[in-house]
């Protein structure tokens, strides 16, 4: 059984490396070429090139998420926290809302199941993007807590237009992801907008 687990982990690492080296390189090249072409593009075609460039970068970002999710070397808390910090850093550069990230974890090297790691991260991304897109507040606080019994992710913003953020598919997608990993996602709009995810460890 141990040999089977090791083979499975090795396969995951190989697939993630191959995706990064082959598909990731191709997407990166497409994004750069579209940027170059848009510089000399005629005005009537500029929108097409800019859209293609934007879609290429989005595809590249999603590929990075997939590579990270598959790689067995990332099945630990420090990898999840680093990934979340990187995403926050990218969003914070030109954003009017201040993002605060608090980590309350016992052991950074502790392992975390790949499906739990991936879905916590995707819920975090969806909730943060939702807050930045719709909130009329000026502060988002994210807290990731780990105990021996469970993981808890809290994303709070101090905005008041909570009804807008409760509509659409974002919330339902987050609830679906929480259910996949045996967790529960709740929403509190009494004071700002709070999304709380609890997952048994």
N, CA, C and O of each residue as an XYZ file, in Angstrom:
804
protein
N       0.831     -1.210      0.000
C       0.000      0.000      0.000
C       0.867      1.262      0.000
O       0.559      2.244     -0.676
N       1.964      1.213      0.778
C       2.879      2.359      0.814
C       3.489      2.580     -0.556
O       3.609      3.719     -1.008
N       3.881      1.485     -1.228
C       4.453      1.611     -2.568
C       3.452      2.218     -3.550
O       3.820      3.019     -4.409
N       2.181      1.825     -3.415
C       1.147      2.379     -4.291
C       0.972      3.875     -4.055
O       0.814      4.641     -5.006
N       1.001      4.295     -2.789
C       0.880      5.721     -2.461
C       2.052      6.494     -3.031
O       1.876      7.577     -3.590
N       3.258      5.936     -2.891
C       4.453      6.610     -3.408
C       4.403      6.726     -4.930
O       4.787      7.750     -5.494
N       3.929      5.675     -5.585
C       3.807      5.722     -7.046
C       2.786      6.780     -7.468
O       2.988      7.506     -8.441
N       1.691      6.851     -6.717
C       0.639      7.839     -7.009
C       1.171      9.255     -6.837
O       0.898     10.127     -7.661
N       1.934      9.488     -5.764
C       2.487     10.818     -5.531
C       3.515     11.185     -6.594
O       3.577     12.328     -7.046
N       4.313     10.209     -6.985
C       5.297     10.446     -8.040
C       4.616     10.779     -9.359
O       5.068     11.655    -10.097
N       3.518     10.072     -9.654
C       2.768     10.334    -10.884
C       2.178     11.741    -10.869
O       2.227     12.448    -11.875
N       1.620     12.149     -9.727
C       1.054     13.500     -9.612
C       2.117     14.559     -9.874
O       1.874     15.534    -10.586
N       3.290     14.359     -9.293
C       4.381     15.318     -9.478
C       4.823     15.367    -10.931
O       5.091     16.441    -11.469
N       4.898     14.202    -11.565
C       5.312     14.153    -12.975
C       4.295     14.869    -13.865
O       4.672     15.642    -14.746
N       3.018     14.613    -13.633
C       1.986     15.258    -14.451
C       2.033     16.775    -14.274
O       1.938     17.517    -15.252
N       2.178     17.238    -13.037
C       2.223     18.682    -12.799
C       3.444     19.309    -13.469
O       3.353     20.399    -14.034
N       4.583     18.623    -13.405
C       5.798     19.134    -14.048
C       5.645     19.191    -15.564
O       6.056     20.160    -16.202
N       5.050     18.146    -16.135
C       4.847     18.115    -17.586
C       3.896     19.218    -18.040
O       4.130     19.870    -19.058
N       2.830     19.420    -17.283
C       1.889     20.496    -17.622
C       2.576     21.853    -17.562
O       2.401     22.694    -18.443
N       3.357     22.048    -16.510
C       4.067     23.326    -16.358
C       5.041     23.556    -17.503
O       5.091     24.648    -18.069
N       5.814     22.532    -17.846
C       6.862     22.692    -18.855
C       6.301     22.774    -20.270
O       6.808     23.541    -21.089
N       5.276     22.005    -20.567
C       4.762     21.939    -21.941
C       3.615     22.923    -22.179
O       3.757     23.881    -22.938
N       2.489     22.680    -21.530
C       1.315     23.534    -21.761
C       1.540     24.936    -21.215
O       1.167     25.921    -21.852
N       2.154     25.030    -20.026
C       2.405     26.341    -19.434
C       3.295     27.210    -20.297
O       3.046     28.405    -20.454
N       4.336     26.606    -20.858
C       5.242     27.352    -21.740
C       4.518     27.824    -22.994
O       4.729     28.947    -23.453
N       3.668     26.968    -23.546
C       2.913     27.331    -24.743
C       1.971     28.502    -24.460
O       1.907     29.450    -25.243
N       1.246     28.439    -23.356
C       0.317     29.523    -23.006
C       1.067     30.824    -22.752
O       0.608     31.897    -23.143
N       2.201     30.728    -22.108
C       3.009     31.921    -21.855
C       3.474     32.552    -23.161
O       3.480     33.775    -23.297
N       3.867     31.713    -24.125
C       4.292     32.212    -25.433
C       3.141     32.888    -26.171
O       3.322     33.937    -26.790
N       1.953     32.280    -26.102
C       0.778     32.878    -26.750
C       0.448     34.239    -26.149
O       0.121     35.180    -26.872
N       0.533     34.339    -24.825
C       0.234     35.609    -24.156
C       1.212     36.687    -24.586
O       0.812     37.822    -24.843
N       2.500     36.340    -24.666
C       3.508     37.325    -25.067
C       3.335     37.739    -26.527
O       3.453     38.919    -26.859
N       3.058     36.771    -27.396
C       2.868     37.092    -28.810
C       1.649     37.985    -29.028
O       1.689     38.903    -29.846
N       0.584     37.721    -28.311
C      -0.613     38.550    -28.462
C      -0.362     39.966    -27.965
O      -0.894     40.922    -28.528
N       0.446     40.113    -26.910
C       0.801     41.452    -26.427
C       1.600     42.214    -27.471
O       1.374     43.401    -27.702
N       2.551     41.503    -28.108
C       3.383     42.147    -29.132
C       2.535     42.541    -30.340
O       2.683     43.641    -30.873
N       1.653     41.650    -30.768
C       0.816     41.934    -31.932
C      -0.147     43.093    -31.676
O      -0.470     43.847    -32.593
N      -0.596     43.232    -30.456
C      -1.543     44.311    -30.152
C      -0.904     45.686    -30.249
O      -1.597     46.685    -30.441
N       0.428     45.740    -30.114
C       1.116     47.032    -30.194
C       0.979     47.651    -31.579
O       0.753     48.855    -31.705
N       1.115     46.829    -32.620
C       1.053     47.318    -33.994
C      -0.279     47.024    -34.673
O      -0.411     47.190    -35.885
N      -1.256     46.592    -33.899
C      -2.552     46.243    -34.487
C      -3.306     47.498    -34.932
O      -3.267     48.521    -34.248
N      -3.994     47.422    -36.079
C      -4.833     48.553    -36.506
C      -5.948     48.791    -35.502
O      -6.382     47.851    -34.836
N      -6.423     50.022    -35.377
C      -7.437     50.353    -34.359
C      -8.663     49.458    -34.394
O      -9.210     49.108    -33.348
N      -9.102     49.080    -35.607
C     -10.325     48.282    -35.706
C     -10.132     46.855    -35.207
O     -11.114     46.157    -34.959
N      -8.882     46.405    -35.054
C      -8.623     45.050    -34.586
C      -7.995     45.017    -33.191
O      -7.702     43.944    -32.664
N      -7.791     46.177    -32.605
C      -7.108     46.253    -31.318
C      -7.884     45.514    -30.221
O      -7.290     44.823    -29.393
N      -9.207     45.664    -30.221
C     -10.017     44.998    -29.190
C      -9.859     43.482    -29.241
O      -9.813     42.819    -28.205
N      -9.776     42.936    -30.463
C      -9.627     41.486    -30.609
C      -8.312     41.001    -30.015
O      -8.269     39.996    -29.305
N      -7.245     41.728    -30.315
C      -5.931     41.334    -29.798
C      -5.870     41.473    -28.284
O      -5.294     40.625    -27.602
N      -6.456     42.531    -27.762
C      -6.456     42.727    -26.312
C      -7.275     41.643    -25.618
O      -6.905     41.172    -24.543
N      -8.391     41.247    -26.237
C      -9.212     40.180    -25.667
C      -8.461     38.857    -25.702
O      -8.497     38.091    -24.738
N      -7.783     38.588    -26.810
C      -7.008     37.357    -26.937
C      -5.876     37.332    -25.907
O      -5.602     36.296    -25.302
N      -5.232     38.467    -25.718
C      -4.155     38.569    -24.739
C      -4.681     38.320    -23.329
O      -4.054     37.611    -22.541
N      -5.835     38.906    -23.016
C      -6.434     38.728    -21.694
C      -6.830     37.274    -21.456
O      -6.610     36.737    -20.370
N      -7.414     36.640    -22.469
C      -7.817     35.236    -22.341
C      -6.606     34.321    -22.197
O      -6.663     33.329    -21.470
N      -5.515     34.644    -22.883
C      -4.292     33.840    -22.776
C      -3.716     33.913    -21.370
O      -3.289     32.901    -20.815
N      -3.706     35.111    -20.797
C      -3.196     35.263    -19.432
C      -4.101     34.562    -18.423
O      -3.617     33.974    -17.456
N      -5.413     34.622    -18.647
C      -6.345     33.942    -17.752
C      -6.149     32.425    -17.824
O      -6.165     31.735    -16.804
N      -5.965     31.919    -19.049
C      -5.721     30.482    -19.219
C      -4.416     30.075    -18.531
O      -4.325     28.995    -17.946
N      -3.413     30.946    -18.606
C      -2.135     30.665    -17.961
C      -2.287     30.630    -16.440
O      -1.696     29.779    -15.774
N      -3.066     31.541    -15.899
C      -3.313     31.561    -14.449
C      -4.033     30.293    -13.999
O      -3.703     29.714    -12.965
N      -5.016     29.871    -14.784
C      -5.755     28.651    -14.431
C      -4.855     27.426    -14.528
O      -4.977     26.486    -13.742
N      -3.950     27.449    -15.501
C      -3.010     26.347    -15.630
C      -2.103     26.274    -14.402
O      -1.808     25.186    -13.908
N      -1.665     27.425    -13.917
C      -0.827     27.441    -12.713
C      -1.576     26.857    -11.519
O      -1.005     26.121    -10.714
N      -2.862     27.196    -11.414
C      -3.677     26.643    -10.326
C      -3.770     25.128    -10.439
O      -3.697     24.418     -9.436
N      -3.930     24.635    -11.661
C      -4.042     23.189    -11.888
C      -2.736     22.487    -11.557
O      -2.733     21.441    -10.908
N      -1.635     23.059    -11.999
C      -0.314     22.484    -11.721
C      -0.076     22.431    -10.213
O       0.401     21.425     -9.687
N      -0.407     23.506     -9.533
C      -0.229     23.561     -8.075
C      -1.107     22.521     -7.369
O      -0.672     21.872     -6.418
N      -2.335     22.375     -7.844
C      -3.264     21.443     -7.207
C      -2.821     19.991     -7.378
O      -3.020     19.179     -6.475
N      -2.229     19.657     -8.513
C      -1.840     18.277     -8.794
C      -0.558     17.886     -8.070
O      -0.419     16.741     -7.639
N       0.371     18.809     -7.931
C       1.712     18.509     -7.418
C       1.650     17.980     -5.976
O       1.210     18.689     -5.071
N       2.085     16.751     -5.773
C       2.041     16.139     -4.440
C       3.000     16.816     -3.461
O       2.837     16.686     -2.248
N       3.993     17.535     -3.974
C       4.940     18.234     -3.100
C       4.299     19.437     -2.410
O       4.884     20.015     -1.494
N       3.103     19.809     -2.847
C       2.413     20.968     -2.287
C       1.337     20.587     -1.267
O       0.550     21.440     -0.855
N       1.297     19.331     -0.862
C       0.257     18.868      0.069
C       0.593     19.235      1.517
O       0.689     18.359      2.376
N       0.769     20.517      1.780
C       1.073     20.968      3.138
C       0.554     22.385      3.339
O       0.240     23.093      2.382
N       0.471     22.781      4.599
C      -0.112     24.080      4.939
C       0.711     25.244      4.407
O       0.145     26.237      3.949
N       2.035     25.140      4.459
C       2.861     26.262      4.021
C       2.657     26.550      2.539
O       2.710     27.705      2.116
N       2.424     25.501      1.746
C       2.177     25.694      0.323
C       0.851     26.414      0.090
O       0.753     27.296     -0.762
N      -0.169     26.024      0.860
C      -1.474     26.684      0.743
C      -1.373     28.154      1.132
O      -1.911     29.019      0.440
N      -0.693     28.437      2.223
C      -0.552     29.825      2.684
C       0.264     30.644      1.688
O      -0.081     31.790      1.399
N       1.332     30.070      1.169
C       2.153     30.780      0.171
C       1.332     31.098     -1.075
O       1.430     32.191     -1.634
N       0.527     30.136     -1.499
C      -0.302     30.341     -2.697
C      -1.315     31.456     -2.468
O      -1.540     32.289     -3.347
N      -1.923     31.470     -1.289
C      -2.886     32.506     -0.960
C      -2.204     33.873     -0.874
O      -2.748     34.873     -1.343
N      -1.022     33.912     -0.280
C      -0.276     35.171     -0.198
C       0.095     35.712     -1.574
O       0.011     36.916     -1.816
N       0.503     34.821     -2.472
C       0.846     35.240     -3.837
C      -0.364     35.853     -4.536
O      -0.252     36.871     -5.219
N      -1.517     35.221     -4.358
C      -2.727     35.721     -5.013
C      -3.130     37.075     -4.435
O      -3.522     37.976     -5.178
N      -3.035     37.221     -3.126
C      -3.345     38.498     -2.484
C      -2.395     39.580     -2.970
O      -2.812     40.709     -3.227
N      -1.128     39.239     -3.094
C      -0.130     40.203     -3.555
C      -0.446     40.706     -4.961
O      -0.309     41.896     -5.246
N      -0.868     39.799     -5.835
C      -1.215     40.195     -7.211
C      -2.419     41.131     -7.236
O      -2.474     42.050     -8.054
N      -3.384     40.904     -6.344
C      -4.601     41.713     -6.338
C      -4.427     43.045     -5.624
O      -5.166     43.994     -5.886
N      -3.458     43.119     -4.728
C      -3.328     44.297     -3.877
C      -2.653     45.480     -4.561
O      -2.754     46.608     -4.077
N      -1.972     45.245     -5.671
C      -1.159     46.291     -6.287
C      -1.972     47.517     -6.676
O      -1.592     48.643     -6.356
N      -3.081     47.304     -7.359
C      -3.874     48.437     -7.835
C      -5.317     48.328     -7.347
O      -6.258     48.417     -8.135
N      -5.476     48.135     -6.053
C      -6.821     47.968     -5.523
C      -7.071     48.939     -4.393
O      -6.201     49.187     -3.558
N      -8.281     49.489     -4.379
C      -8.637     50.485     -3.364
C      -8.904     49.846     -2.013
O      -8.910     50.544     -0.999
N      -9.125     48.547     -1.971
C      -9.478     47.852     -0.741
C      -8.226     47.233     -0.109
O      -7.435     46.575     -0.784
N      -8.067     47.453      1.172
C      -6.951     46.879      1.910
C      -7.267     45.428      2.258
O      -8.352     45.124      2.754
N      -6.311     44.532      1.994
C      -6.494     43.110      2.268
C      -5.557     42.691      3.398
O      -4.344     42.888      3.318
N      -6.125     42.120      4.436
C      -5.357     41.634      5.587
C      -5.497     40.114      5.650
O      -6.608     39.586      5.596
N      -4.377     39.418      5.764
C      -4.389     37.954      5.817
C      -3.773     37.504      7.141
O      -2.612     37.797      7.426
N      -4.557     36.794      7.940
C      -4.112     36.308      9.251
C      -4.075     34.786      9.205
O      -5.044     34.145      8.800
N      -2.951     34.214      9.622
C      -2.823     32.755      9.674
C      -2.675     32.297     11.117
O      -1.841     32.810     11.863
N      -3.476     31.349     11.490
C      -3.429     30.778     12.838
C      -3.359     29.260     12.687
O      -4.360     28.558     12.830
N      -2.157     28.773     12.394
C      -1.962     27.340     12.137
C      -0.894     26.807     13.080
O       0.036     27.516     13.464
N      -1.049     25.555     13.436
C      -0.120     24.962     14.386
C       1.232     24.646     13.783
O       2.264     25.078     14.296
N       1.230     23.885     12.682
C       2.476     23.427     12.081
C       2.404     23.631     10.572
O       1.577     23.018      9.898
N       3.265     24.488     10.045
C       3.213     24.816      8.624
C       3.522     23.613      7.739
O       3.036     23.519      6.611
N       4.328     22.701      8.256
C       4.707     21.538      7.442
C       3.682     20.416      7.506
O       3.856     19.384      6.857
N       2.608     20.602      8.283
C       1.602     19.547      8.395
C       0.948     19.292      7.046
O       0.723     20.217      6.265
N       0.646     18.031      6.783
C       0.082     17.662      5.486
C      -1.405     18.002      5.425
O      -2.094     18.073      6.443
N      -1.865     18.206      4.215
C      -3.269     18.489      3.966
C      -3.670     17.770      2.688
O      -2.952     17.831      1.690
N      -4.793     17.100      2.710
C      -5.235     16.316      1.551
C      -5.377     17.209      0.328
O      -5.850     18.340      0.445
N      -4.974     16.719     -0.856
C      -4.985     17.563     -2.047
C      -6.353     18.125     -2.402
O      -6.453     19.271     -2.839
N      -7.421     17.328     -2.220
C      -8.741     17.840     -2.575
C      -9.184     18.935     -1.609
O      -9.840     19.892     -2.020
N      -8.832     18.804     -0.326
C      -9.160     19.850      0.646
C      -8.346     21.102      0.356
O      -8.880     22.211      0.361
N      -7.065     20.926      0.105
C      -6.188     22.060     -0.213
C      -6.700     22.825     -1.427
O      -6.783     24.053     -1.396
N      -7.040     22.116     -2.484
C      -7.493     22.766     -3.711
C      -8.807     23.510     -3.504
O      -8.950     24.651     -3.945
N      -9.757     22.879     -2.843
C     -11.072     23.503     -2.699
C     -11.065     24.663     -1.716
O     -11.802     25.631     -1.904
N     -10.245     24.584     -0.669
C     -10.099     25.738      0.224
C      -9.543     26.923     -0.556
O     -10.009     28.053     -0.406
N      -8.546     26.655     -1.385
C      -7.939     27.736     -2.170
C      -8.933     28.337     -3.165
O      -8.998     29.557     -3.312
N      -9.703     27.493     -3.847
C     -10.652     27.998     -4.837
C     -11.808     28.763     -4.173
O     -12.303     29.743     -4.731
N     -12.230     28.324     -3.003
C     -13.250     29.071     -2.256
C     -12.688     30.426     -1.836
O     -13.361     31.450     -1.950
N     -11.457     30.422     -1.353
C     -10.774     31.662     -0.997
C     -10.719     32.632     -2.173
O     -11.016     33.816     -2.013
N     -10.345     32.144     -3.344
C     -10.259     32.996     -4.539
C     -11.622     33.574     -4.907
O     -11.748     34.769     -5.175
N     -12.629     32.722     -4.917
C     -13.974     33.157     -5.300
C     -14.507     34.196     -4.325
O     -15.074     35.209     -4.733
N     -14.320     33.936     -3.029
C     -14.824     34.862     -2.013
C     -14.092     36.191     -2.059
O     -14.713     37.246     -1.928
N     -12.785     36.153     -2.242
C     -12.003     37.392     -2.298
C     -12.359     38.204     -3.534
O     -12.530     39.420     -3.445
N     -12.472     37.556     -4.676
C     -12.853     38.256     -5.897
C     -14.247     38.853     -5.780
O     -14.502     39.954     -6.266
N     -15.142     38.126     -5.136
C     -16.496     38.609     -4.922
C     -16.482     39.886     -4.087
O     -17.190     40.848     -4.384
N     -15.656     39.874     -3.032
C     -15.558     41.052     -2.168
C     -14.967     42.251     -2.912
O     -15.469     43.369     -2.798
N     -13.906     42.013     -3.665
C     -13.252     43.110     -4.369
C     -14.119     43.669     -5.493
O     -14.039     44.851     -5.827
N     -14.942     42.808     -6.066
C     -15.785     43.235     -7.186
C     -17.007     44.013     -6.731
O     -17.385     44.998     -7.366
N     -17.636     43.580     -5.626
C     -18.930     44.136     -5.254
C     -18.920     45.018     -4.004
O     -19.816     45.843     -3.825
N     -17.926     44.853     -3.147
C     -17.987     45.554     -1.869
C     -17.787     47.062     -2.040
O     -16.962     47.507     -2.837
N     -18.559     47.835     -1.275
C     -18.326     49.281     -1.220
C     -17.565     49.639      0.056
O     -17.509     50.804      0.448
N     -16.980     48.624      0.699
C     -16.156     48.864      1.872
C     -14.720     49.151      1.483
O     -14.400     49.290      0.303
N     -13.856     49.238      2.484
C     -12.447     49.530      2.216
C     -11.507     48.542      2.883
O     -10.300     48.776      2.942
N     -12.047     47.439      3.384
C     -11.216     46.500      4.112
C     -11.737     45.067      3.947
O     -12.931     44.803      4.088
N     -10.819     44.161      3.646
C     -11.133     42.726      3.608
C     -10.164     42.007      4.543
O      -8.948     42.163      4.433
N     -10.712     41.225      5.454
C      -9.874     40.469      6.379
C     -10.080     38.978      6.146
O     -11.207     38.482      6.163
N      -8.988     38.285      5.930
C      -9.008     36.849      5.677
C      -8.289     36.156      6.826
O      -7.185     36.547      7.204
N      -8.920     35.128      7.377
C      -8.288     34.379      8.459
C      -8.363     32.882      8.164
O      -9.437     32.334      7.916
N      -7.209     32.245      8.197
C      -7.123     30.803      8.009
C      -6.655     30.186      9.323
O      -5.567     30.491      9.811
N      -7.480     29.327      9.882
C      -7.170     28.710     11.168
C      -7.195     27.197     11.029
O      -8.069     26.627     10.375
N      -6.209     26.557     11.662
C      -6.136     25.099     11.641
C      -5.972     24.567     13.061
O      -5.110     25.023     13.813
N      -6.795     23.615     13.411
C      -6.638     22.890     14.672
C      -6.531     21.405     14.346
O      -6.556     21.015     13.179
N      -6.413     20.591     15.369
C      -6.340     19.142     15.138
C      -7.639     18.597     14.560
O      -7.651     17.557     13.902
N      -8.729     19.311     14.813
C     -10.043     18.816     14.395
C     -10.533     19.388     13.061
O     -11.248     18.705     12.328
N     -10.164     20.619     12.739
C     -10.752     21.227     11.551
C      -9.935     22.381     10.988
O      -9.026     22.908     11.629
N     -10.297     22.751      9.760
C      -9.827     23.975      9.123
C     -10.976     24.981      9.174
O     -12.147     24.616      9.070
N     -10.619     26.236      9.333
C     -11.633     27.285      9.304
C     -11.103     28.458      8.491
O     -10.026     28.986      8.768
N     -11.865     28.854      7.495
C     -11.516     29.998      6.655
C     -12.609     31.050      6.794
O     -13.786     30.773      6.563
N     -12.208     32.260      7.173
C     -13.145     33.368      7.320
C     -12.722     34.505      6.404
O     -11.564     34.924      6.419
N     -13.665     35.007      5.604
C     -13.399     36.162      4.751
C     -14.469     37.209      5.047
O     -15.655     36.998      4.795
N     -14.026     38.329      5.580
C     -14.937     39.397      6.000
C     -14.598     40.688      5.272
O     -13.428     41.055      5.158
N     -15.624     41.375      4.779
C     -15.416     42.734      4.298
C     -16.449     43.651      4.940
O     -17.550     43.224      5.287
N     -16.076     44.910      5.090
C     -16.918     45.848      5.828
C     -17.853     46.643      4.928
O     -18.295     47.733      5.291
N     -18.153     46.097      3.753
C     -19.096     46.761      2.855
C     -20.537     46.595      3.301
O     -20.851     45.776      4.165
N     -21.410     47.394      2.688
C     -22.831     47.365      3.065
C     -23.739     46.842      1.961
O     -24.894     46.511      2.229
N     -23.245     46.759      0.717
C     -24.102     46.284     -0.377
C     -24.045     44.764     -0.461
O     -23.528     44.200     -1.425
N     -24.580     44.119      0.558
C     -24.466     42.662      0.665
C     -25.393     41.914     -0.277
O     -25.093     40.781     -0.654
N     -26.501     42.511     -0.664
C     -27.471     41.796     -1.503
C     -26.892     41.462     -2.866
O     -27.201     40.410     -3.425
N     -26.058     42.339     -3.410
C     -25.468     42.100     -4.728
C     -24.580     40.859     -4.683
O     -24.627     40.022     -5.584
N     -23.780     40.747     -3.638
C     -22.833     39.644     -3.550
C     -23.507     38.305     -3.287
O     -22.922     37.254     -3.548
N     -24.729     38.336     -2.775
C     -25.436     37.084     -2.505
C     -26.097     36.515     -3.757
O     -26.550     35.371     -3.753
N     -26.153     37.300     -4.817
C     -26.760     36.830     -6.057
C     -25.695     36.177     -6.941
O     -24.504     36.226     -6.633
N     -26.139     35.564     -8.041
C     -25.206     34.954     -8.982
C     -24.786     33.559     -8.558
O     -25.327     32.981     -7.615
N     -23.800     33.032     -9.287
C     -23.387     31.641     -9.070
C     -22.192     31.525     -8.134
O     -21.833     30.414     -7.744
N     -21.567     32.638     -7.762
C     -20.367     32.569     -6.928
C     -20.605     31.873     -5.606
O     -19.849     30.978     -5.230
N     -21.655     32.276     -4.893
C     -21.946     31.680     -3.591
C     -22.310     30.202     -3.735
O     -21.840     29.367     -2.962
N     -23.140     29.883     -4.717
C     -23.537     28.482     -4.904
C     -22.336     27.616     -5.266
O     -22.262     26.462     -4.843
N     -21.393     28.153     -6.043
C     -20.181     27.400     -6.375
C     -19.348     27.128     -5.134
O     -18.816     26.031     -4.964
N     -19.233     28.135     -4.260
C     -18.463     27.954     -3.027
C     -19.113     26.908     -2.125
O     -18.421     26.085     -1.525
N     -20.438     26.941     -2.030
C     -21.143     25.954     -1.212
C     -20.973     24.550     -1.786
O     -20.854     23.576     -1.043
N     -20.963     24.457     -3.097
C     -20.766     23.162     -3.750
C     -19.365     22.623     -3.450
O     -19.203     21.437     -3.164
N     -18.360     23.489     -3.515
C     -16.990     23.069     -3.223
C     -16.848     22.650     -1.756
O     -16.160     21.678     -1.446
N     -17.502     23.394     -0.860
C     -17.453     23.039      0.555
C     -18.063     21.660      0.787
O     -17.532     20.858      1.556
N     -19.159     21.396      0.128
C     -19.836     20.101      0.273
C     -18.962     18.967     -0.240
O     -18.976     17.870      0.320
N     -18.204     19.220     -1.297
C     -17.337     18.188     -1.870
C     -16.319     17.673     -0.860
O     -15.942     16.502     -0.896
N     -15.881     18.537      0.030
C     -14.842     18.137      0.984
C     -15.425     17.941      2.385
O     -14.698     17.950      3.379
N     -16.738     17.764      2.449
C     -17.391     17.502      3.722
C     -17.437     18.691      4.648
O     -17.528     18.535      5.866
N     -17.375     19.893      4.070
C     -17.388     21.104      4.866
C     -18.731     21.805      4.825
O     -19.677     21.354      4.179
N     -18.785     22.919      5.534
C     -19.997     23.730      5.574
C     -19.621     25.193      5.374
O     -18.701     25.703      6.013
N     -20.343     25.858      4.482
C     -20.101     27.267      4.204
C     -21.336     28.074      4.593
O     -22.445     27.787      4.143
N     -21.134     29.076      5.427
C     -22.233     29.924      5.881
C     -21.923     31.383      5.586
O     -20.766     31.767      5.415
N     -22.986     32.192      5.529
C     -22.864     33.613      5.219
C     -23.553     34.420      6.309
O     -24.657     34.085      6.739
N     -22.893     35.484      6.750
C     -23.456     36.378      7.758
C     -23.404     37.803      7.216
O     -22.334     38.305      6.871
N     -24.568     38.453      7.144
C     -24.645     39.822      6.625
C     -25.087     40.818      7.692
O     -25.502     41.930      7.364
N     -25.005     40.435      8.956
C     -25.447     41.333     10.027
C     -24.503     42.519     10.211
O     -24.935     43.624     10.539
N     -23.227     42.277      9.998
C     -22.248     43.353     10.155
C     -21.212     43.214      9.043
O     -20.225     42.492      9.184
N     -21.450     43.909      7.945
C     -20.608     43.706      6.779
C     -21.013     42.418      6.075
O     -22.184     42.040      6.069
N     -20.032     41.752      5.483
C     -20.307     40.509      4.740
C     -19.250     39.489      5.123
O     -18.060     39.703      4.890
N     -19.678     38.389      5.706
C     -18.744     37.374      6.191
C     -19.066     36.015      5.576
O     -20.212     35.565      5.596
N     -18.044     35.374      5.033
C     -18.149     34.005      4.553
C     -17.305     33.134      5.472
O     -16.124     33.408      5.684
N     -17.913     32.087      6.014
C     -17.222     31.213      6.954
C     -17.266     29.772      6.437
O     -18.334     29.219      6.177
N     -16.086     29.187      6.296
C     -15.952     27.804      5.848
C     -15.363     26.971      6.978
O     -14.313     27.306      7.525
N     -16.046     25.882      7.324
C     -15.533     24.924      8.308
C     -15.386     23.564      7.649
O     -16.319     23.060      7.024
N     -14.211     22.977      7.794
C     -13.932     21.666      7.208
C     -13.257     20.798      8.256
O     -12.277     21.215      8.873
N     -13.768     19.609      8.460
C     -13.146     18.686      9.405
C     -11.802     18.239      8.872
O     -11.647     17.959      7.683
N     -10.843     18.178      9.764
C      -9.473     17.810      9.382
C      -9.305     16.297      9.441
O      -8.223     15.784      9.156
